[in-house]
């Protein structure tokens, strides 16, 4: 996990949704980049009313799927 973002799972709900700012900190990107990637459907996101949120588990899968493997 990048930066100093502390992820706390809500045991009653079962998932933790991050704000765009928290997601930017988590991925080490700018907030504008997060919004652009969500709009282009590059990052998995959820609309909660008018708010944009990001599921931690889906982000972890995204990172794993987009990791570059070494040539060795």
C-alpha positions in Angstrom: 0.0 0.0 0.0 1.5 3.3 -1.0 1.7 6.4 1.2 0.2 6.6 4.7 -3.3 5.5 3.8 -4.8 3.2 6.5 -7.5 1.0 5.2 -10.1 -0.1 7.8 -12.6 -2.7 6.7 -16.2 -2.1 7.9 -17.0 -5.6 9.2 -20.8 -4.9 9.1 -20.8 -4.0 5.4 -17.9 -6.2 4.4 -16.2 -3.8 2.0 -14.3 -0.6 2.4 -14.9 2.1 -0.3 -12.2 4.8 -0.8 -12.7 8.3 -1.8 -10.9 9.6 -5.0 -8.3 11.3 -2.7 -7.7 8.1 -0.7 -7.5 6.1 -3.9 -4.9 8.6 -5.3 -2.9 8.2 -2.2 -3.3 4.4 -2.3 -2.1 4.1 -5.9 0.4 7.0 -5.8 -1.4 9.0 -8.5 -2.9 12.5 -8.7 -6.6 12.9 -8.0 -7.2 14.2 -11.5 -5.7 11.0 -12.9 -8.1 8.9 -10.7 -11.1 10.7 -12.0 -9.9 10.4 -15.6 -9.2 6.7 -15.3 -12.6 6.1 -13.7 -14.3 8.1 -16.4 -12.5 6.0 -19.1 -13.4 2.8 -17.2 -9.7 2.0 -16.6 -10.2 1.8 -12.8 -13.1 -0.1 -11.2 -15.3 2.4 -9.5 -18.8 2.7 -7.9 -21.2 5.6 -7.8 -22.9 6.1 -4.4 -25.4 8.7 -5.2 -23.3 11.4 -6.9 -20.1 10.4 -5.1 -17.5 8.3 -6.8 -16.0 5.5 -4.6 -13.4 2.8 -5.1 -13.5 -0.7 -3.6 -10.1 -1.7 -2.0 -10.4 -5.4 -3.1 -11.1 -4.3 -6.7 -8.2 -1.9 -6.7 -5.9 -4.7 -5.4 -7.0 -6.9 -8.2 -6.4 -4.1 -10.7 -2.9 -3.6 -9.4 -2.2 -7.4 -9.6 -3.5 -7.6 -13.2 -1.5 -4.6 -14.4 1.8 -5.6 -12.7 4.7 -5.9 -15.1 6.5 -9.2 -14.9 10.3 -9.3 -15.0 11.9 -10.9 -18.1 14.0 -13.3 -16.0 
